[in-house]
Amino acid sequence: MENSQNPQIPELFIKEAKFLSRGAEVLPGGKIELAKKLKQAADNNKPLRVKLGLDPTKPDLHLGHSVVVRKLKQFQNMGHQVVLIIGGATAMIGDPSGKSETRPGLTKEQVEENAKTYLDQISRLIDISKAEIVNNADWLHKMQLADLLKLSSNVTVAQMLVRDDFSKRYSEGKPISLHEFFYPLMQAYDSVVVDSDIELGGTDQRFNVLLGRDIQQAYGKKNPQMVMLLPLLEGTDGVLKMSKTYPDHCISLTDSPQEMYGKIMSIPDELIIRYFELTTDLPTDEIENHKEQLKMNYVNPRDYKMKLAKTIIIDYHSREEAFKAEEEFINIFRKKGLPDEMPEYTVAEGTCIVDFLAEKGLTESKSDAKRLIKGGGVRIDNEKVEDIARTIHFDGKDSMVLQAGKRKFAKLLK
């Protein structure tokens, strides 16, 4: 069956492009140009080379990062070549995208250590064994001054200042270090080296990935890469972009199934469809059905959140763990029960609760523990702890249950 508006493109490629474009902005030309590229790849029996650059700035990835990795997975599942670029050189500069000040770079050792955990977490979504994994330090660190001058001659300062963050900082009189201009150039040159056909990135990478097209053309590529820009996923508060800076609103890929389930159940109802679109591979027509059902109030949003939570946990853990997490959630929050399993700690009489919470990782820090207590989020044997100076006393009991927030429990032993 042929598409009526584009008779030269078989319907198969139109459908593939529509699925791959879900939730993304595709430049230039949108779905139709992508469909043409998919058809060309099939005609030439040559898979598309789909590039994703990763600067391992922190050891853990979160669900927001998975949005672009999942898109990479979709291309891989269709038989295209995934190219993962570890930013061994670019991370040492620090991506200035969206930043109001110079971003500190990382050491070579930090990059290498973080990269190990990145690949381990990414392997939960894509088949690493079939991916092409390279480190841009292998070519960028070998460039001579003449090479850098040739690369930088393709972009003017005026073009660089078009970038929103550079433009804003310049107009506000904030410093822009010269080396920051090299970051988008280096990322763009990666596209030349790996000969990418498509580059994926977040919407904050618009300037960088589009520059890759220009630099590829400057170095002789006749059909430069298309780009796919993915939205930045909101955290569980529904407002702030998901970030490790805000751990309460962040769903880490290393979270336990129970933590993941509880956090997903706490997202605002208006984000349910967005999460389905960006963090799952659920068929588009099924998601559209869910959207209509919610709009008409035919279903309780909670039921779709439970489906969302299970779908995500199956991806990062297992089906068994997903159903176990659901059972525990129902037990705790519907039946007001306690989890079947919780860590046990022997605690000395008189131990400060704030110190205990921070030391055992039940809160991020002592300051976080104090905020949680002040907000009424800490309980011992279901009794709210109201004083940040309170200490632990068993009062004749052999054990007690401490609850920190909605999802963290610990059994205290005398």
Sequence and secondary structure as in RCSB ss.txt:
>XXXX:A:sequence
MENSQNPQIPELFIKEAKFLSRGAEVLPGGKIELAKKLKQAADNNKPLRVKLGLDPTKPDLHLGHSVVVRKLKQF
QNMGHQVVLIIGGATAMIGDPSGKSETRPGLTKEQVEENAKTYLDQISRLIDISKAEIVNNADWLHKMQLADLLK
LSSNVTVAQMLVRDDFSKRYSEGKPISLHEFFYPLMQAYDSVVVDSDIELGGTDQRFNVLLGRDIQQAYGKKNPQ
MVMLLPLLEGTDGVLKMSKTYPDHCISLTDSPQEMYGKIMSIPDELIIRYFELTTDLPTDEIENHKEQLKMNYVN
PRDYKMKLAKTIIIDYHSREEAFKAEEEFINIFRKKGLPDEMPEYTVAEGTCIVDFLAEKGLTESKSDAKRLIKG
GGVRIDNEKVEDIARTIHFDGKDSMVLQAGKRKFAKLLK
>XXXX:A:secstr
 B SS TTSBHHHHHHHHHHTTT EEETTHHHHHHHHHHHHHHTT   EEEEEE   SS  BHHHHHHHHHHHHH
HHTT EEEEEE TTGGGT   TT SS      HHHHHHHHHHHHHHHTTTS GGGSEEEETHHHHTT  HHHHHH
HHTTS HHHHTTSHHHHHHHHTT    HHHHHHHHHHHHHHHHHT SEEEEEGGGHHHHHHHHHHHHHTT SS  
EEEEE   B TTSSSB  TTSGGG  BTTS HHHHHHHHHTS GGGHHHHHHHH    HHHHHHHHHHHHTT S 
HHHHHHHHHHHHHHHHS HHHHHHHHHHHIIIIIS    S   EEE  TT BHHHHHHHTTSSSSHHHHHHHHHT
T EEETTEE   TT B   TT SEEEEEETTTEEEEEE 
